[in-house]
Amino acid sequence: MKVYFDHNATTPLHPEVKKEMAEAMEMFGNPSSMHAWGREARANVEDARKRVAGFIGAGEDEIVFVGSGSEANNTVLSLFICATNQCIPGTKMRSTIITTKIEHPCVLETSECLAHRGARVKYLDVDRYGKIDLDQLESMLGDDVGLVSVMMANNEIGTFQDIETIAKMARSCGALMHTDAVQAVGKVPVDVNALGLDFLTISGHKIYGPKGVGALYVRKGTPYCPFIRGGHQERGRRAGTENTLGILGLGKAVEMRQLEMAGEAERLGALKAALRKGIEERIDDISFNGHPTDSLCGTLNVSFPGAEGESILLYLDLEGIAVSTGSACASGSLDPSHVLLATGVDAERAHGSIRISLGRESTMQEVEYMLDVLPRTIKRIRDMSTAYIKGGTHAASR
Ligand SMILES: *Cc1c(COP(=O)(O)O)cnc(C)c1O
């Protein structure tokens, strides 16, 4: 049996997306060309823009197509340096950015880089469930803060933040509000106006669309500076000939999410509950990470002290099951997940954690198979680890 439980890393193309993209393969015109080939490509790009905008309650001219979720996040944070240094005429932004300790690396590493280029960056702590502390945010906000960037749902533990309240607080002190909604859009309803956002990030491949395409929402009138310069594309906000096929695929993916999202949440919630209960009943000495209720419906993060996460991943892979340890970008490195550490999980426990993320094709049979394989996998790894003492210190024999 092959079981893909790594949907937060990436998702397969929705069959309808695949079909539409395959049919559009012949479309090669440049959307900037005025002839029939160009007009055909332009029409498809604008149709996708309409769908993406409609999905999040934005205006069509507020959507910028970009090359990835990472690029969208880099664009927002880097724009801030341009605004601070007045390369955007008439704009003088404040020099402090507030973000959190559990953001995706594309936000955290860009923030570190900006700190070397004149920005002041403040990082919000999170509690044991991964929620930021609104009082701490309040104490950090002041008239020096230009941007607040807080992710809507965490990719490793699934925890949601109260973006509406955070945005209200940020904007009432005159800061702009950005949210990395890559994991949230397409799973829960998102409306940029109801939430009070200035920027929002979307990625195609996390919502059954193609890789290498994303969308950035930019509220009308918000200071903006392109991250990729040198072309009039996207109204001068992102240079480079449009990824027409990718954009078309993203538009179709959004359309399919709109149709399937609501029913799916309940179904995945039930699968996750079964998985959680089964793991609890069958395996000793475990703990779940992330918020027990206010988290993504398909994301379950579990710690198995005494079992190295990488070993669990490889043994499960031998049985045909795909999971992840922390974020895919961090695997390959032995650093424990920055997200789990921020929630107060100790380094040993963080090392013994896996993320199971379900998706639209996940079934109860797959969950049952997982619940059959996982207990013996953990037992086997723990039995090999001479240093594992249940409930004691877990000095793994790495
Ligand atoms: C995957 C992901 C990204 C990066 O998106 P890409 O399109 O892969 O660059 C950013 N933020 C979060 C929360 C993600 O899960």
The ligand as a Gaussian input file, in Angstrom:
#p B3LYP/6-31G(d) Opt

LIG

0 1
 C        5.443000      25.745000       1.595000
 C        5.371000      26.991000       2.373000
 C        5.978000      28.175000       1.925000
 C        6.794000      28.224000       0.668000
 O        6.042000      28.131000      -0.504000
 P        6.797000      27.714000      -1.855000
 O        5.798000      27.953000      -2.929000
 O        7.182000      26.280000      -1.707000
 O        7.991000      28.605000      -1.964000
 C        5.853000      29.299000       2.697000
 N        5.168000      29.285000       3.858000
 C        4.570000      28.175000       4.313000
 C        3.794000      28.243000       5.586000
 C        4.657000      26.988000       3.606000
 O        4.075000      25.886000       4.077000

